Structures are given as structure tokens and as C-alpha cells.
Amino acid sequence: MVEGLKGFRTVYPDEMARRRWIIDTLETTARSYGFVEVGTPALERTQLYVDKSGPGIVDELYSFTDKGGRDVTLTPELTPTVARMVVDRQQAMSKPIKWVSTRPFWRYEQVQRGRFREFYQTNIDIFGSAEPTADAEVLAVAADGLAALGLDAGQVEFRISHRAILTGLLEARCPGADHQAAIRAIDKRDKLEQQEYVDALTAAGVAPDEVEVLDRLLTAGDLDAVAEAGGSTVATAVENLQAVLAAAAELGVDDVCRVDLQTARGLDYYTGIVFECFDTMGAVDRSIFGGGRYDDLIEAMGGQPTPAVGVAPGLAPLSLACATAEVGPTGVPGPAYYVLTVGDVRATAAPIAQALRARGHSVEMDVAGRSFGAQLEYADAVGADTVIIVGERDLEAGEVTIKDMRTGVQTSAPVDAVPGPHERPTVADYSG
């Protein structure tokens, strides 16, 4: 037997039903806010990610040289791609640009619960607005999507921070430090032992006495004290954070938002608001998803200065959270109808099935030449709601039999009355 690759999942129908439900729910929520769908390529030039993250990123990529001699990679994230798309047609598109996309990504990383080397995300981005209302709308889309999935404020929370608060504090108090390395250490605070955390910050050039000061400021969450300690840059960032939170409250999603200044997001392109979503049920021991503002990326890729903010829910950890909360489909949805045939009756049975399909119903018919009993057993096994039995003897009388599979009740109906005027015909429509 040939084994599958580690970190690449095989998804069977029961789990696929949950994935499809999550995707449809998130995308429907995004569309309700005016986001439109885009399609993006699976391959990009490797240089796109090297330019953004440095040459070390190559170790995390599925990169190779194609037959044209180009260095390419399977896309590990979407943000650089949609940024490139904006640059390509920046002048022709009205602002703000609001895009949504669901697709797979690939990253060579350690496999763990809820994390794979091939993974799916729904990406939601706004380009062309620096207003706090844009940040709040991204938060609201994410929060409303979770609520539509059945995850409420008691089960999830958004931990929100601002990258300029972190960079401003470091610039004001530790001007000689490697600020990006320090931010990455702060972002990993919850995953490190105290001494590991201290060592990481000191290795980044933060003086030991400042490590304690930074830790106190970031954990206390006193925004006034933070603004005072960091000067005007930090004060401006604090004001922006407060404005975003106020706008989120106007949209009714402030109940899932909590300020956590240790939330930094590891990617260097973030410039403003950053946030991560965690479940409070213990389903996933890391963030379910995250997002934030990346105002400099479009310009860095050769476009005109364009503010941007986005979020990217990951489907695997989100599926775990939904399963823990016991929301969503628990199996494969069965067909609404099974049209059971007995004898040479397909010329009559097939048009009935097609008429039901034309009304939007899922309908199965036998394609394996099975007996009456085997067909009925199959219809029960796949969860069909209603069975329409088309048999040679019934047709001699001009009738078919309709059977409710949940109650076992059945009745006869004229063959030309099925489906008739009924949008979703049931036994009750032909009884009495």
C-alpha cells in the first residue's frame, strides 16, 4: 500500500461536509459585507517571499525550479499574492477593494494537532482605507462568521494589539535593539519559559532592566501608562487602537475583543492593528486564526502607497473548535429523495428524478442494478428523507408509491402528480 505524505490530509465525506459548511458560512458572511471573490494561483515566484521575509523563508517553502528555469514555490500564504494583484490593476479599481478567497496553502513545518503542511484558509482583505472602521469591519466579518458557525463570545476571543505600540516602545526605550527580533520574542511570550523569554529579548539587544519594564507594561494592559512610556508615536498608536475598538463596538462585536499587547503576529509586514483569535474551550492550543494591518506592503511591491488590512481564518483549527463546541454537521447530508426502480421503469422514473433536481433537491437513483430490498436498504443507509418507488405493477395502475423514511408511512400517488405543483413533495401531500 502506498502511504500518503505526512502533513497532507485525505478528507473523507463526513469531514468534508464540515469543511464545506465552514467555507460557505465564512464566505456568505463576507459577501454580506460587500466582499467579492477572487481566484489566485497555486504557484508564485520564490523571490516574492524572499523579498518579503528574507532568504531564511525558503526552508519553510515547497520551492523548486520549473521547466522554464524559474524558481517557484507553492504559495504558503495569500497576502503577498493579493498585494501583487492590487499592484497590477491598482489604477483601474475603485477603492476600497474588498476581496475574499478560500484555497489551500503549503508550508513545510512541524505537523501538530490542527496544523498541517497543506492547509486551507479563507482570506478576507480590504485595500485602500486607513480608517479604523476598516479594521473594525474585518474584525466584525470574522466575529460574525464565527457566530454564524455557532461560536459565541463565551467560546472564542480576539486578542488585539497594535504593532506601532510595540515598535514605538522599543524605539523609545531600546533604540539599539533588533526590534523585529524583539517583537518575534514578545509574540512567543506564552510559549516560552520566563528565562527563555528574557534570554530571547536580551539576545535581541534589550537591556535586562528594560525587559522587566516592557513585560510589566505589556501585561498590565494600561493603555494610558503605555502611551506615557512610549512617547508620541505610541500615544498615536494607542489612540488608533482605541478608535478601532470603538468602531468594533458600533458593529456589535466588542464582546469578543480583548486588548492583549503581547499579541504581535510574527510576520514583519504588519504595521498597525494585529489580532489573533483563540478558543476558550481548549480545543486548540494555539490561535485559530489571525490578521492585522499591513499598510506598507503594496508600496514595497512597487505599487502606490495603499493601506490594507485583512484576516485569514484557518479551516483545520476552526473545524476543531466547531467540533468541540458541538456545532455544525456531524455526518454526510443524505439526499432529499431516492427514486427506487423495480423492473424496466427508468423511462418513467428518470423524469421524476430530473424534475425534483430541477427544483433544487438532491436525488439518487440506482446505478448498480440492485434489487428492491437492496435499494431500500441503501436509501436508508445514506439518509434519504423520502423514497419514491416506481414499479412495473404500480405503473400498470398509473401510480407510484411515496415512503417517508423517518416514520415509515407510505402512500400511493398518480404518477403524473409527482412532483406536480409541490416544491418539495412529501407523503402528506398525497395522503387523504
Stockholm file with secondary structure:
# STOCKHOLM 1.0

chainA/1-432         MVEGLKGFRTVYPDEMARRRWIIDTLETTARSYGFVEVGTPALERTQLYVDKSGPGIVDELYSFTDKGGRDVTLTPELTPTVARMVVDRQQAMSKPIKWVSTRPFWRYEQVQRGRFREFYQTNIDIFGSAEPTADAEVLAVAADGLAALGLDAGQVEFRISHRAILTGLLEARCPGADHQAAIRAIDKRDKLEQQEYVDALTAAGVAPDEVEVLDRLLTAGDLDAVAEAGGSTVATAVENLQAVLAAAAELGVDDVCRVDLQTARGLDYYTGIVFECFDTMGAVDRSIFGGGRYDDLIEAMGGQPTPAVGVAPGLAPLSLACATAEVGPTGVPGPAYYVLTVGDVRATAAPIAQALRARGHSVEMDVAGRSFGAQLEYADAVGADTVIIVGERDLEAGEVTIKDMRTGVQTSAPVDAVPGPHERPTVADYSG
#=GR chainA/1-432 SS CCCCCTTCCCCCHHHHHHHHHHHHHHHHHHHHTTCEECCCCSEEETHHHHHHHCGGGGGGSCEEECTTSCEEEECSCSHHHHHHHHHHTGGGSCSSEEEEEEEEEECCCCCBTTBCSEEEEEEEEEESCCSHHHHHHHHHHHHHHHHHHTCCTTTEEEEEEEHHHHHHHHHHHCTTSCHHHHHHHHHTGGGSCHHHHHHHHHHTTCCHHHHHHHHHHHHHCCHHHHHHHHHHHHHHHHHHHHHHHHHHHHTTCGGGEEECTTCCCSCTTCCSEEEEEEESSSSCSSCSEEEEECTTHHHHTTSCCCCEEEEEEBHHHHHHHHHHHTCSCCSCCCCSEEEEEESSCHHHHHHHHHHHHHTTCCEEECCSCCCHHHHHHHHHHTTCSEEEEEEHHHHHTTEEEEEETTTCCEEEEEGGGSSTTCSSCCHHHHCC
#=GC SS_cons         CCCCCTTCCCCCHHHHHHHHHHHHHHHHHHHHTTCEECCCCSEEETHHHHHHHCGGGGGGSCEEECTTSCEEEECSCSHHHHHHHHHHTGGGSCSSEEEEEEEEEECCCCCBTTBCSEEEEEEEEEESCCSHHHHHHHHHHHHHHHHHHTCCTTTEEEEEEEHHHHHHHHHHHCTTSCHHHHHHHHHTGGGSCHHHHHHHHHHTTCCHHHHHHHHHHHHHCCHHHHHHHHHHHHHHHHHHHHHHHHHHHHTTCGGGEEECTTCCCSCTTCCSEEEEEEESSSSCSSCSEEEEECTTHHHHTTSCCCCEEEEEEBHHHHHHHHHHHTCSCCSCCCCSEEEEEESSCHHHHHHHHHHHHHTTCCEEECCSCCCHHHHHHHHHHTTCSEEEEEEHHHHHTTEEEEEETTTCCEEEEEGGGSSTTCSSCCHHHHCC
//
